[in-house]
Amino acid sequence: MSEANEALNREPFLSKFIFDFVGSQEFVKGTIRKCIWIEDTDVEEAFKSIFVAERSAAVRAMRAASAAASTRAYADRPHRFRQIQGRAADYSIIVPSVSSERREYLPVGIISARTIVSNLAFALYDAPLWNMALIASRLHLVWVTTVCGKLETRLRYSNTLGWNTFPVPTLTEKNKADLTRCAEDILLAREAHFPATIADLYDPENMPSNLREAHERNDEVLERIYIGRRFRNDTERLEKLFDLYTKMTASTKSTKKTNALGMRPMQERAYERRGEQYLLIKSPPASGKSRALMFIALDKLQNQGLNQAIIVVPEKSIGSSFNDEPLSQFGFWADWKVEPKWNLCNAPGSDNGGKVKSVGAFLESTDEILVCTHATFRFAIDQFGVEAFDNRLIAVDEFHHVSANPDNKLGLHLGQFIARDRVHIVAMTGSYFRGDAEPVLAPQDESKFDTVTYTYYEQLNGYEYLKQLDIGYFFYKSPYTDDILKVLDPDEKTIIHIPNVNSRESTKDKIREVEHIIEELGEWQGIDPVTGFQLVKTSGGRVLRIADLVDDDPMKRDKVSAALKDPAQKNNRDHVDIIIALGMAKEGFDWIWCEHALTVGYRASLTEIVQIIGRATRDAPGKTRARFSNLIAELDASEQAVTEAVNDTLKAIAASLLMEQVLAPRFEFKSKIPASGPVQGFDYGEGGYDPEKCNVGFNHETGQLQIEIKGLSEPRSEEAARICREDLNEVIATFVQDKIAIERGLFDDEMVPEELTQVRMGKIIKEKYPDLDEEDQEAVRQHAIAALNLTQQAKQTVTDVTEKGSEPAANTALIDGVRKFADVRELDIDLIDRINPFSEAYAIFAKSVSEDSLKQVAAVIASKRVSIPYEEAKALAERALKFKEQRGRLPDINAQDPWEKRMAEGIAAFMRYRAQQKAAEGK
C-alpha cells in the first residue's frame, strides 16, 4: 500500500494502472494489496512512468534469465502477469482456493472490475449472479468437501474437481431469477455488518443471524429445484448429487456438456495445457479442435505475453472454422474476433502474391489474429524469415500435412521455429498416425511437444445419438460397380469415394463409373435445377438425391458444391442422400447426416482413411450407428500384378486393425502385485474389485480402461511412461504395417506368436526409440502388445456373443469383451505374448474371400519366405539368453514348446551367420 501511495504521489496519472490485488487471504481477511495492471494498448502511456519503467526492467531481466522457456517468452512483455487469466469488464465472483473446514458455507463474494484476482483464488468473470448462489449453498459445500482435496485440514477448492463437476439440474429462467435474489440477499446481509470481514462473518460460533437466514433461504430455493423439498441431511444431499453425477457421466452426454467457461471436455482438457510452449492436440473430426484453439490462443494473447496469433489451415475452405465466435455468451472471458481483412482465406489473389504482403502488414500492426493457408504461410516465411514471427503463436490446423522431409517446406520451417525457440506452436490433427510413411517432425523436435489426446471412444461415448462405428473391408469381382449394391444401402446417407484413375481398382473412366453406380441404384429422373443433384428413382419408388462431385465441368461441380455447403440446409436430413466423390468430400467436409463412408480401393495413407471415416462420425438426431467400408478387388489368378494386389490386401487389413485400435478406450496397464488395489473413479464391474485376481476397471468420465497384468514391466523413465500413455497407437501402427509381421502373422502356419510379439515388436521398439534403455524398451513392447492383443481378443469375444444372438451395448462392447477374456484366464504377460495378434484378422479375412483367393495370397507370401534372417536370428539369440537367466539352461531344439524350439533354432542360425562372417574375414 505504502509503495503504491508513494508512486501515486509522484505520478498521479498512475491511478489508471494501479489496481487492487486479491487472493484467498486478502478476500477472507479484508486486507488490501495493490498491483500494476497494464493493457497492451496502454503500454506506451504507462512506460512514461519512471516507477513502471524501473519495475518492468527488473521483471524483464528476471524472466530473461529463467531456465524455463515459457518464462523467457514473457521477457519481452514484462508488464503482463503470467498466471492470471485477465480481468472482468464489470465484476467477478471470487472463491478462495483454501477455506477453513469449520465454516458452514464457502466464502464466495463479488469484487469490482478494478480488482485483479491472483492465482491463489478462483474467479468467474462477469458470470450471472445466480452462479454465486450455487457456490454459497450447503449443497456445494457438501460436494466440495467430498470431491476436492485438503490442505492440512482446510478445504482446498478446485475449479476442475469442485465447480466443473458440480451436478446442477437444468435451470429455468424463473429458477435463475430466484437464485439471483438469494445471492443479492446474502450480499445485503453482509453489508449490514460493515466493516466486518469474511473471516468474522463466517465464524460458525459468531455468524450473524440475518446472514445465516439468507443462506438458509438460498438453500431452501436451491434444494427445492433439486427434489421439491429441503434435504433431510448431508448424507441425502450427497446421495442426490452423486446420483445426478452418475447419470451425467454414465448417460454419456459428456461431450455435449460444457463447463463454466463454455468448453466441452476435449476443449477443457486442451485448455488445461494452455501454458505449454509446444502443444499437439490429437482429436477426432467434429470434436471441437477449432474452438479449443480459440480458447488457448486468447489466453496466450491476453495472459502469456504473446503479441499475435497466426492460424494456418491447409486450404481456404477450412478457414471458415475460425470465423468470429461469441465465446463470452457461453461463459468465456473474451470473444473470438478476426478482422475481415486478416482472414486471408477469404481474400482474392494467389498465395505468393498480395496475401504475403498482407501477412507482412499484419506483422507490423497491433491487431492480434490472422488466418491463412499453409501455402501463404510458407511463402511469408520465405520472404520475411522466421525471426519476423518472434513472440507469436503459430497454430497449425490439420498438422498431418506437415512432414520432416526436407522437401516439405512447412515441416522445414517448423523445425527452424523450434530451433530458434521464440514462438509458441499449437498443432492440431484429426489423425492418430503422424505422417504415415514419413514422420511429421524430427524426433528431437517432436519430443518438445506436450500431447493432448482425445479418443474416438470418448467422442462416441459422449455423443447424444451416435453410439457405434463399424469398420469393415469387403471384396468384389471386377468391375466394382456391378457389386457395389452388396455393400451400399440406398436407405443410408452415404459418401462414396471412387478409386483414383491410376489405381488398380479403377476402370480408367471415372465418369462412366459414376453413371454405372447411378444405373445400379435405379432409374435416372433428371437433374434438380436448383442444386444440380442427380435424381434417381429406386425400385421401391423412392427418389434419391445424388450429388456428383466427380464431374470436372466447373459450372456443374461448383453448383453441386455450393448446394452441399448451403448453411440453410445443414440441418435438413432430406437435402441429399448420396454423395459420389473422388478427391473431394474428405478433410474439412461437414455433412452431419452421413451414416456410411464407402471407399472403393485401397488408400495408401492412414491419415486419409481417418479423414474419410471422420465424415461419418458427426452426431445427428436419429443417427445411432455409422460405418466405414473399404471395397477391395479380390485377387484374380489371371492378374499380372498379383504381388501388388496381395500388398494392397494386406495393407487394407492393417488399416482395419489400426482403426479398431483407435476406436478402443484409452488403455492404462498396471502390474498386478500383492499391494494392488482399486483406484478411485474406476468401475470394476459386477462384484467390484477382487484382490485375488487381475481386475479390469473402467472410468466412465475419462474413458480410461485400467487392466492389471501379472509380470508386466512398468516404464521407469518419464519418456517411456509418455510413450505408454500417448504413443501406443503409433507403435502398433508401425507393427501392423510391417510386411514381415503381417505376412507371417496371417499366413505362416509354422510361425510361433512370440516371434512377432517379442522378436519383431522388440526390433521395432529398438529402432523407433533407440534412446530408451533395454528395460524401458521392454516395458513399451509389453504395453503395445497388450493393447493390440487385448483389443483383438475382446473383439473376438464380442463377435462370439453376437453370433449367439446376444447384442452387446454398443458403447460397452469392447470393455465387456476385455472383461470376459480376463474372467476365463489369469492375465499375465507371458499369456499375452503367446497370442498371435493377427489371428482374429485372419478369421475375418478367410470368411470374406473365396478359397482360391485365400490360397493364392498364401502362395505369394510363401514364395518369399526364407530361412531365419540375420537380424531375427540375433534377436532370437538375445531372447535365448534371457531364457537361460530365468531357467538356468539354454533353449532345447527338441523341446515340445514351439517358442523354446524357435529360440534354439535362432541360436543355431545366429552361430552359422557368425561362422560365415569369421570365415569371410579370414580370407
N, C-alpha and C positions, 0 to 999 in steps of 0.2 A: 504494500500500500504506500509506504513512505517513498519508495523509489518511483512509483507511478506519479505521486503527487509532485515530487521534485521535478520530474520530466515535464509535467503539465505546467508548472510554474515557469519553467524556462521556455517552453514551446507550447503555448496554449492550443495551437492547431492540432496537436496530437490527440485531442479528445475524440477525434473521429476514429482513431486507431486503437485506443485503449479500451478493452472490454473487461467485464467480469469474467472470472475463470473458476469453474465449479466442478469438483469431483464429488465422491461419496462423502468424505469428511466435511467439506465445505457446506454441502447441502444440508446434512444432518445437524451440524453444529452451528450453522448460521454465520460462519466466518466468510471473509471476503478476500479473494486474491485477484490479481489483475494480470492481463496478458496483452501482447501486441497482436492484433489481427489485421492483416493487410490483404485485401483482394488484389488479384493480378492487375486489374485495371487501375489500381491506385498506387502502384509501386513507385512510380516517378515522384509523385507528390510526397509519399511517406519518406523516401530516402533524402528529402531535403532536410530532414531532422538529423542533427548530429547524433542524438541518442539512438535513433533507429539505425543509422549507418554503422555506428560502432558495434551495436549489438549484432547486426547482421553479419559484419565482418568476422566476428568471433564464431558465430554459428557456421559460416561458410568454411572456416578453417577447420573446425571440429569435424564437420561432415566429410570434407575432402580427405582428411587423414584417417577416416574409418576404414577398417578392413572389409566391411560389408559393401558389396556393390550397390545394394538397394539404398544404403545410406549415402554413398557417394553420388548417387543420381540426384539427390536433393541439394547438393552443394551449390548449384547454380541458381537455386531458388530458396535462399536462406530465410526469406520472410514467411514461408509456409510451414505449418505443422506437418509432421509425418503421419501420426496415428489418429488424427481427428478427422471425421468424415465431412465436416462442413458445419454450417450453422443454419438455423431456421430463418424463414422470411418473417414470421410473426411470433411464434413461441415454440417451445419444446416441452415435451413430457419427459421428466428425468426420473430415473430409478437408480438408486445406489447399487454398486456392484457387490457390496458387503453390508449386511444388516444384522442387528442383534437378534438372536433366536428367541429372546424374551418378548419381543413385540407381537401384538395380536394382528397387526396388519403391516404390509410393506409400506415404507415411507415414500410414496410417489408424489411428485409435485409438478408445478408449472413454472418455467423460467422464461424470461424475455428473450427477444432476438438479439439483445445486446450482451448476452451471456454465452460464453463458449463452454461446452461440456467436455471435460477431459476424458482421456481413455480409461479412467477409473470409475466411470459411471456409464449408464446406457441412456440413450435419448431417442425419442420418436419425434422427428422434426415435423412440425405443422400437422400432426395427426389429429383426427377428430377427438373431441374431449371425452367421448364415451370410452375410448381406449383406457383413459385414466381410471374410470370406474371399474373396468375389468381388473386392472393391476391392483387397485385398492381393496379388492374383495377378499373375504375369507377363503373363498374357493381357490383363488390364485395363490394365496399364501400356502394352503394345504398342498397344492400341486408342486409349487417350487420347493417346499420343504422335502418333498418325496423324490423329485427327479433331478434336482440340482445338487451340486457338491457343497461342502462346507469348508470354511477356513477356520481352523481350530473348532470352536463350537458354533461360530456365527454362520448365518445363511450366506451362501455365495450365489448371487443372481447371475443367470446366463441367458442371454437373448436366444441362443441356439437351442438350449435344453428347456429353458423355462417359458419364454414367450412364444417362440415359433411352434412349439409342440402343444401349447395350451388348447384343449378342445373347447370350441365355442360353437353353440348351435347357430343356425342361420338367423340373423337378427333382422327384424322388420324395421321400418323407419320409426314406428312408434317405440319399439324397444330401444333404439338408439337415442331417441329424444328423452325417454325416461332415464336412461343411464347418464346422459349428458347432464340432466338436472341433478342427479345424485352426485356427480363429480363436482358440480358447482356448489352444492350444499356442503360438501366436505371442505372445500376451499374457504367458503364463508365462515364455517365453524372455526377453522384455524385462525382466520383474521380477527375474530373476537378476542383472541388471546395474545395479540401482538404486544411485545416483541418476543414471545416465547419461541424457542427453536423446535425443529422437528424432534430432536432428542428429548426435549421437555414434554412435548405434546404426546409422544408415543411411548412414554414410560408407562408400562402397564399398571403400575401402582398409583399413578397420578394423572391418568388420561382424563381430560375434561369430559364431563357427561354429555355436553352438546356434540362434541366431536365423535364420541362413541355412538351416540344416537344416529348421527349422519352416516356412519359406517354401517350401522345395523339396518338403516333404511336402504342403503345401497345393496347389502346382502339380500334383503327381502325382495327387492325388484329383480336382481340378477338370478337368484335361485328359483324364483317363480318362472323365469324364462326357461330354466333347465328342466324342472319337474312339476311346476304348477303349485309348489308349496315350498316352505323352508325345509332344508335338510335337518335331520334329527341330530346328527353329529358329524365329526370329521371323517369317520370311517365310511359313512354313507356318501359323503361328498367325494371321497377318493374312489369309491366303487363306481359312482356315476361317471367320473372323469375318465377312469381307465376303460370303462365300457364304451364311452364315446371315442376315446383314443384308439381302442382296438378296432372299432368299426371304421374309423377314419383311415387307418392304415391297412387293415385286412380287406376292406372292401375295394382296395386297390384303386383309389381315385387320387393317389398322392401326386401324380404327375399334373393333374388339373389344379390341385390345391396350391395356393400361393401363400407366402409368408407376409409379414407386416410391411415389407418393402416391395411387395408385388412380384416376388420371384418364385418360379416353380422350383422343385427340388434340384434339378440339374443346375439351374442358374444360381441357386443359393450355394451349391457345392463349389461351383467355379468362383463365385464372389468371395468365398472364404479364403481363396488363394490369390486374391487380387494384388497382394503386396509382392508377389514373385516377379522378378525381372523378366524371366523367360517362362512362359506358361503354354502348355499344349493341352487343348481340350478335345477329347475324343468322345463323340456323342452321335447317336443315330440321326438321320434326317428327321426334321419336324420336331426335334426335342427342344428347340428354343436357343440354339447357339448364338444366333444374331443378337437377340436381346441380352443374352448373358454378356456378350462383348460390350454392349451399350453400357451396362451397369459398371463393368470393370473399367472401361475407357473413361467414363465420367469421374470415377474415383481417382484414377491416375492423373487426370487433368486438374481436379479440384484439391486433392489431398496428398498426392505423391510428387508434386513438383514438376510434372512434365508439361512442356509447352503446347504440344499439339498431338492429335491422334490422326493417323492415316490408315484408312481401311482399304484393303487391297482384295479385290474379288477376281475370279478367273474370267468372267465375261460380263458384259454390260447388263444383261437381264437380271443378274443376281444383285446388282447394285440397289434394286428396289427393296431388298431385305433390310436396308439401312436407312429407309425413309424416316421422317420425323415420327417420334413416338411420345405421347404424353405420359411418361412414366410416373409423374407425380400424382396422377389421378388414381394410381393403384398403390401408393404408399412410399414411392422412392422420393429422394430429396431433390431431384432435378429432372428436367425433361431432356430427351434426346432431340437435338435440333441441328440439322445440316443446312447451311445456307445454300440455296438453289445453285448458285454459281460454283460451289465446291463439290457438288455431286457430278463428277466428270463422266459418270456412266450415262448421264442424260445429255451430255454436251455433243454437238456435232463435231465432225473432223476426225482426223486419224490419231492413233495412239502416240505417234512420234512427232506430231506437229504442234498445233495450238494447245493440245492438252498438256504437253510437257511444260510449255510456258505458263500455263495455269498453275501447275504444281509449284513452279518457281515463285509465282506471285503469292500463292498460299503460304509458302515458307517465310516470305517476307512480311506477311500480315499478322494481325493479332487474333484472327479467327482460329477456332480450335479443332474443327473436324473436316476432313476431306475424304471422299470416297472415289476410288479409281480402279481401273482394271490392272491385272498383273502386268500386262504389256506396257501400259502407261507408266507404271511404277518403275519397270526395268529401264525404260528409255530415260526417265527422270534421273535415276541414279547414274546412268552413263553420262548424262550432261552435267549434273551438279556434284557428283561424288557422294560417298556415304557420309562424309563429315557434315554435309549440309543438313542431315537429319538428326543430329545430336539432340539429346534430351527430348525425344519424341517417342510416342508409342507407334510401333508398326504392327498392325493387326492383319494377318494373312488368312483369309477365308479359303476353304477348300484346299488345305495345306498339302494334300496328297499330290497336287500338281507340281510340287517342288521336288527337286532331285539333287543329290550331292554330285552327280555327274558334271564335270566342268562345262559340258555343252549346255547345261540348264542354267541360264543366266540368273534367274531368280534365286536358285539354290546357291549359286556362287556369291551373289550379293548378300544373302542372309549370312553366309559364312563370314563375309567381311564385316557385317554389322556386329556379329558376335565377337569377332576378334578385337574390334575397336571398343566394344563394351560401353557404348554411350547411349544406347537406346533400350527401350523395353519392347519385347516381342510377345504377342499373343497369337498362337497358331491354332486354327480350328479345322477339324476334319470329321466327316461322317464315316470315314473308312477306318477299319481297325488294323489295316495292314500297311505299314509305311513303305510306300514307293514300289511295292511288288518286287520286281527283279532288282531294282536299284534302291539303295537307302535314300531317304529324304534328306538327311543331314549326315555329315561325317560323325563317327561315334563320339569324338571328343566334344563336338558341338551339341550333339543330342543329349549328352549326359548333363548338360547345364539346365535342361528344361524340367520343370516340375509338371507332372501329368495329372489331369483330372479326367477320369473315365466314367462315363455314364452308359450302362449297357442296354442292349436291346431288351433284355429281360426286364430291367427296371422300367423301361419305357412302356412296354406292353402291359406289364403288371399295374402300371399307373393309369392306363387309359380307361375311359368310361365305357367304351363299346368294344373295341378291337382287343381280343384276348389271345388269339392264336395265329402264328405264322408258320406255314408249312413250306419246306424246301424239298424239291424233288427233281430228278432228271428222268427223261423218257427217251426211248429210241424209236426211230422211224425208218421205213424203207423209202428210198428216193422215188419221186420228189416229196419234200416235206409237206407241200400244200395239199397233197392227197390225204395225208394222215393227221392234219392239224386239228380236225374236229374231235379226234380221240383225246386231245388234251384241252382244247378250247371249248369252254361252256359259254354259249351266247348269252346266257342269263347273268353272267358275271361281268362286272365292269372290268375291262381288260386293256392293258397296253401290250401290243405285240411288237417286239423288236426283230425284224427280219435280218438275215445274215449279211455281213459285208460282201460286196460283189466279188471280192478277191478270195473269199473263204471257200473251203471245201464244200460247205453246205449250200452255197448259193447256186442258183440256176444261171447266173450271169445276166438275168433280165429282171431287174427289181420291179419295174412297172408291171410286167406280166405276173410276177409273184403276188403283188397286191390284188390284181384283178382275179387271180385264181382263188385267193383267200375269200374275197367277196362272193365269188361264184359258189364256193363251198358253203357259205353262210346262208345264201338264199337268192331271191330274185331282185335284181337291181331296179330301183324305182325312180332314180334320178338324183339330182343334186339340190340340196337346200340353198336357195338363192341368197339367204342372209348369212349363213355360216360357212357355206362351201362343203358341208358334210355330205358324204355319200349316204343315200337312203336305201336300205336293203330289207326286203320283206322275207321273214323266215317261213319255214313250212308250217309253223304254228300260227301264222298270221300277224306276228308282231313285226313292227318296222324298226330296224336298228339304225341308229345314227352313228356313222363311222367317219372318224377324222383321218384323212390320208396325209401324213407328213413325209411321205417318200417321194411324191411327185416333185420334180425340180422346177416346175414352172413357177417363177417368183410370185406372180399375181395369185395363182391358186393357193400356193403354200402360205403366203403371207395372210391371206384371208382366213384360212383354216386356223393358223397360229393365233391370229388376233381373236378369233371366236373362242378358242380354248382359254385365252388369258382374260376374257371379259370378266371383270370383277363382279358384275351384276349376276353372273351365272355360277359363281363359286359354290354356293350352297344349293344349287339346283341339280339333284341327282340325275334327272332325266335329260340334261343338256346334251350329253354324248354317252354312247355305250361302249364303243371300242375305238382305240387309237392305234394306228399302224405307223411305225416309225423305223428309221434306220439308224441315224446318228443323233436324232433329237429325242426329246421327252425323257431325258436321263437326269443329270445333275441340275438341281435347282427347279425342276419342273414340278408344279404343285397341282395335283388332282386328288382331292381327299377321298373321292369315291372309288378309286382304283382298288379292286379286290384281287386281281390276278396279273402278275407281271410274267408274261410268256416270252422267253428269249429263244430264238432259233439259232443253233450253232454255238460252239464253244467260244467263250470270251477269255482272252489271254490274261486279262487284268482282274485281280480280285477286287480292286478298288472299283472298277466298272460294274462288277456284279453287285457290290454293296450299294452303289448308287442306283442301279436298276431296281433292286429289291426295295430300296427306300421309297420308290414311287407307290408301293402298295401298303406301306406301314403308317399311313396317316389315319387318325381316328375319325370316325364319322358315324352318325346315328344309324343304327341297324346293321352296321358292319362289324360282325363278331369274329370273322375269320378271313385271313388273306393268305395268298400263296405265291411262291415263285417257282416256275417250271422252266427247266432247260431242256429243249428238244434237240437231240443229237442224232446224227446219222449213224445207223447201225452198220457194222462192218460188212463189207461185201468182198467175197473171195476174189472177184474179178478186178478189184480196185488196184490201181498202180501203186498208190502211196499208202499201203497198208500200215506201215510203221507210223506215218503221220496220223492216221486215223486212230491207231491204238493210243498214241500220245495224247491226242485230244480227249479221248475217252477217259484216260487216267486222270488228266487234269480236271475234267468235269467232276469226277468222283472226289478228287482232293478239294475242289471248291465247295462241294456239298458238305464234306466233313468239316471244313473250316466254318461255314455259316452255321452249322449246328453248334459249334463251339461258341460262336459269337452270341447265339441266342440263349445260351445257358446262363444261369445265375453266376454271380461272382464267387469263385471258389476261394476258401481260406482253409488250408490244410494244417492240422495240428498233430504233433507226435503224441501218441497215446502213452502216457506214463502213469505210475501209481498216483501222482499228485493231481492228475487231470480232474476237472470238474466243470459244471455248467457255467456258461457265460451269460451275463445279464443281457436280455434283449433277444435271445435265441429260443426258438420253439423247437423242442426235441421230439415232437410227435406224441402219439398216444403212449401214455406211461411215463413220459418225461425222461430226464437224463438217467442213464443206467451206468453206474461207476464200474460195472463188471465187463462192459463191452465197449467197442468203438461206436461212438454216437455220431449222428448226423443232425445238425441243428440248422434252422433257417431263421434269418432275421427279416421279418416282413417289411420293416421300414427301410432297410438299406439294400435289400435284395441279395444279401450275402449268404452263401451256403458253407457252413463250417463242418468239416469232416475230419474225424480223428482216425489216424492210421498208425498201426504199430510199426516200429522200426524206421519211421520216416526221419530223414535228415533235415534239420532246420537250418535255414540260411544264417550265417554268422555275421557277414558284413552288411552294411546299410545298402550297398548296391545290389547284392544278391537278394536281400529282402524286397527291394523295389522291383526287381525283375519278377519275383514270385508273386508280387502284389499286382503289378501293372502290365507285365510283358509276356505272360504265359501264352497268349494267343499268337504273339509274334514268333515264339519258339515253335509252337505247334504248326504254324503256317510254314515255316522252313522245313519241318519234319515231313508233313504230309505232301509237300511239293517236291520232296527229294525223290528222284526217279528210282533209285535203288530201293528205298524204303517202301514205296507204294507198290512197285512191281513185285518185290518178294513177299510183301505182306498180303497181297491179293492172290498171287498165282504160284508161289513156290511151296509145294506140299512138304518139302523137306526142311523148310525154314523153322528154326526154333524161335519163339517170340522174343526171348532175351537178346537175340542178335539184333533185333530192332530196338527194343525198349532200353537196353543197356548199351550195346555197342554203337549202333547207328545214331541214336539220340545223344549218346555221350560224345561222339565225334562232332556232331552239330553244335552242341553246347560249347565244347572247347574252341571251335572255330569262331563261334558267334561272340563268346565272352572270354577272350584269352587272358584278360587281366584278373579274372577271378582265380582264387586258389582252388586246388583239387576238391577240397571239402565243399566249397560253395558251388562249384560246378556240379558236383554230385547232388547237392540239395536242389538246385534248379532242375536238373534232369528228372529227379524223382517227382517234383511238383508238376512238371509239364506232363509227364506220362500219366500221373494220377488224374490230372484234369481231362486229358484226352480219353483214357480208358474208362473212367467212371461215366463220362458223358455217353460213350458208346454202349456201355453195359446197361446204363439206365434206359437208353433209347430202346435197346433190345427187350428189356423187361416191360416197358410200356407197350411195345409192339405186341408182345405175347399176351398182355392183358387185353389189349384192344381186339386182337384176333379171337379171343374167347368171348367177345360180346360186351365187355365192360368198357365204357368210355371214361377215361380219367379226366379230371378237371384240367382244362387247357393250361391254366396258369400255374398248376402244381404238378403237372405230369412228370417232368424230369426230376423234381425233388422226390416225388413218390417213388420213381424208378430207382434213384440212388438209395433210398431207404430200404426198398425191397431187396436190392442187391446186397446191401450191408447186413440185412437181417438173416440171410441164409448162409453167410460165411463171415469169418473174422477178417476184417480188413487189415492186411499188412502189406508192406511194400514189396515183399517177395511175390505175394499172390498177384499184385497189380502188374509187376514186371513179367509175369508168366502169361499175360493176356495179349493176344495179337490185336493191335489197335485197329486193324483193317478187317477183322472177321465179320463184323456186322455190315460193313460196306459191301463186302463180297457177297453176303447172303442176299442183299437187296439187288445188287448188280446181276447176280445169277438168275434172279426171278424176272429181270427186266428185258433180257435179251434172249435170242434163240440159242439152242445148244451149240449149233455150228459156230456162231459168233464167239461164244464163250471159249470154245476150243481154239479158235483162230487167234484170239488175244493171248491165250496161254502159250500157244506155239511160238508166236512172235517173241514173247518175253523169254521163253525157254531157250530160244536160239541165241540169245545174247548172254546167257548165263555162263560164267567162267568159274574156275576154281577160286578158292578164297584169295581175294586181292591182298596186296601187302598191308595197306592201312587197316583193313579189317582183321587180318592175322595179328598185327601188332596190338590192336585193341583187345582181341580175344586173349592174347598172352597176358596183357595187363590185368584183365579180369581174372585170369587163372591165378595170378599172384595173390590177389585179394582172397580168392577161394582158398589158397594154401594158408594164408594168415588165419582164416576162420576155422578150417578143418584140419590143419596140420599136415596136409598132403596135397599133391598136385591132382588135377582132374584126371580121371581114368578114361581112356579112349574106348574101353569096353563097358562103360557104365550104362545102366538102364535109363538114367535120367538124360534126356536129349540135350539139355543145356550143358551138363557136365561133359558129355561126349563132344559137343561142339567146341567147348573151350580147349579140350585136349587136341582136337583137330587143328584148332588155331595155333596152339603151341608148336605142333609138328610143322605146319605151314610156315610159321614165322622162322623156325630153325632152318628150314630149307631156303628161305629167302636170304637169311644171314649167311648161310654156307655159300650160296651163289655169289653174294656180294664179296665175301672174302676171297673166293676163287678168282673173281674178276679183278680184285685189287692185286692178287699175287701174280697175274700175268704180266 
